Structure formats: C-alpha cells, structure tokens
C-alpha cells in the first residue's frame, strides 16, 4: 500500500512540475496576467480540470514559480554574506552567486523581473516577501560583522535592503549580457566589474554612516 501511495505522490509531483515548466515556457512570450489556464493544460497534455488538483488559479501557479525561482537561494545567503574573508571576498561571493543563478535559471529570472511590478497582485506580494526574507537574512549576517558593531537594527535592515536591491540590479545586468546574440567573456567581465564597484561603494559608505 505504501508503495502505491509513493508512486501516486511521485506522479502528482511530476505533473505539478510539468505545469510549472510549461507555464514558464509560455511566459517567455507573455505576462502572467494574460496566461490562460487552457494554454497551460494544453501544453502539458491534460484536461483543464486536472489543473485544479495542483493550483487554485494561474496566480497560485505564479506564486509557485516565484518560490521555484528564488527559494533555492535562501540556504546560500548565510555563507555568501558572512564576514569570512573580508569585504572584498564577500562581494566576490555575492556576485558569483548571482551570475551562476542567472546562467542556470534565465527564464526564472526573466519571469521575476517582469512580474515584480506586473499586474498579478499575489505574485507581486510573493516576490516582495521573498526579497524581504533575503534582506532579513542579510541583516542577520551583517549583525555578526565586527565592522557593524553599534549599528541599530533599523540601520542594519536598511543596509541589507541596499545589498539586496543591488543584487537584483546585478541579476538584470547579467541577464542582459547573456541575452546579447554575440555575448562575450569580455561583456560578462564588464558586468562583474560594474557589480563589484557598486557593492564596494555601498560597503565603503556604510563604514562612515555613523559619522
């Protein structure tokens, strides 16, 4: 009996993932607000009623895509933002993490970039909540840094949001570079240097904030 349940659960998860993959591909050409449920089910090859066994609506599917796009990054925040190795190493780790994620999941990043200010409110909220969670995680690491001794919680959170906002901008820059038909290693390096310089500017500025 347990084997049968396991097989059914695996099949259910497989179908759910098929919905996510199909929607992500369809969203390369349109926004979530214009995506039809029948489009997704047709792409998966199932009846429209099957959709509701996995999602309440296309907005619910969009929220699941947000989690798929950003959720895997949370365990990496601590090791990336930790003070180990100093400020320059922290910056290098952060930029490398973002570049790797953009290269591995370009369609997800395009989806987030488009829907962050899109017309589907639950998805905008899900993205905002994910970014707020990132900021809270960054703040936790910044609070451990001896350079930030004496900083108040509000100021640490403000600094964390600055870093998160810059990481979003960096992801957009890498995405643009990768989408260029003749994208070169030189362009990737240029984006890396721009990102590093911007993060260094934030880092230098925060050292004098309490002045």
N, C-alpha and C positions, 0 to 999 in steps of 0.2 A: 504493500500500500504506500509506504513512504517513497519507494522508487517512482511510483506513478505520479505522486504529488510533486516530486522533484522534477520529473520530465515536464509536467504541465507548467510548473513555475518557470523552468528554463525556456519553454516555448513562448510563454507570456512575455518574458523579458526580451526575447528575441524579436517578437512582434512590436513591442514598445520601442525598441531601439530602431526598428525599421521605420516606424513613424517619425522618429527624431531625424534619422538620416535623410528620409525623403523630404521632410519639411525644410531641412537645412539646404538641400539642393534646390528646391523650388524657391527658397528665399534669396537665392543668388540673383534672381531676376525681378523680385518684387518685395514689397514690405509685408510684415505680418498682418497688418490691418486689411490687406487685400487678398490674403491667402484663404482659399475656400477649403472647407473640410473635405469635400468630394475630390478636390485636386490631390489632397494628401492620400486619401484612401485608394484612389485610382493608381497613384504611383506605387503604393505598397501592394496593391492587388487584392484588397479585401473589401467587404461590404461596408458602407458608411456606418452601420450600427456597431461594427467592431471597434471603431474609434473610441466610443464611449466606455469601453471596458478599460481604457488606459488613461484617457484625459476627459475633463469636463467640457473643454472648449479649445479652440485654437489658441486662445490667450493662455490657457493652462499648459498647452504644449510649448508655447513660447517661454513660459516661466521655467519649464523643464530644460529647455535649450540654454537658458541663462545659467542654470546650475551646472549643466554639462560643460559650458564654455569656461566658467570661472571657478567652479567648485574645487577642481583638482589643484588649484594654485595655493589654497589655504595652508596645507601642510608645509609648503615651501617658504612661506613668509618668514617664519622664525629664523631658520638657518640663513636665509638670504640677507635679512636686515640686521642680524646680530652684529655686535660691535667687533667680533673676532676679525683680526687682521687690519683694523683701522678703517677710516672713512673711505679711502680710495678703493679698497678691496670690497667694501660693502656696495659701493656704487657699481663696480665692475660686475659683481654677482647679480645685482638687480637688473642691469642692462642685458646681461647674458640670459637671464631667466626669461625676460620679456621677448627677446629675439627668438629664443628657442620655442616659446609658446606660440608666437605668431607664425613661425615656419611650420610648426606641427599642426596648427589649427587655424589656417587663414579664413576659412568660411565662418567659423565661430566668431572670430574677431570682427569680420565684416558685419555679421549679424548684430553683435553688441554695439558697434559704432553706429549702425543705422537706427537701432531700436532704442538706444539710450534716450533719445529725445523724440521717439516715434509716437504713433497715435494709440498704442495699446497700453493703457494705464497700469494693469497688473505687471506687465513686463518692465515698464519704466521703474516701477516700485521695486521689482526683484533685482534689477541692476543696481539701483541706488542702495538697496540693503546689502548687496554683495560688496559694493565699494566701501560702505560704512564699516562692514566687518573687516575688510582689509585695513582700513585706517585704524580701527581698534587694535588689530594685531600688530601693526607697525608701531603704534603708540606704546604697546607693552614692551616691545624690544627697545625702543628709544629710551624708555624709562630706566632700563638697565645700564645704559651707556654712561660712564662717569662724566663725559663731557656735558651731559644734560642734568647734572646734579643741581637741584634747586629750582628746576622748572616746575611750574604748576601743571596740573592735569589738562586744563583747557589749552594752554600753550603747546603742550606735547601733542594733543589731538590736532591742533591747527597745523603743526609741523608735519604730522603724519598724513594729513589730507593733502598737503603740498606735495609730498613724495608720491602719494597715490595718483594725484592729478597728473603729475609729470610722467608717471609710468603709463598712464592712458595715452598721453600725447606721444610717448615713445613708441607704443604699440602701433599707433596710427602712422607714424613715420616709417617704421619697418614694413608695415603693410603696403604703404605706397611704394616703397622701394622695391619690394618683391613683385609688385604688380606691373612694374615697368617691363615692356617687352624685351628690352636689352639690359635688364638689371645686371649690374656688375658687382664684383667684390669691392671695388672702389666706392660704389654708392652705399653698399652695406656699411663699410668702414666710416663713411662720412656721417651716416645716421648714428652710428655708435658714438662717434666723437661729439656730435651735437648733444646727444643724450647725456653723455658723461659730463660735458661742460655745464649743462643746465643743472644737473644734480649737484655738481661741485659748487655752483653759485648758491644753491639753497643751503648746502652744508656750511659754506663759509659765512653766509648771512646769519644762520642760526647761532653761530658762536658769539655773535655780537648782539643778539636780541636783548639780552638782559642789561646791556649797557644803557 
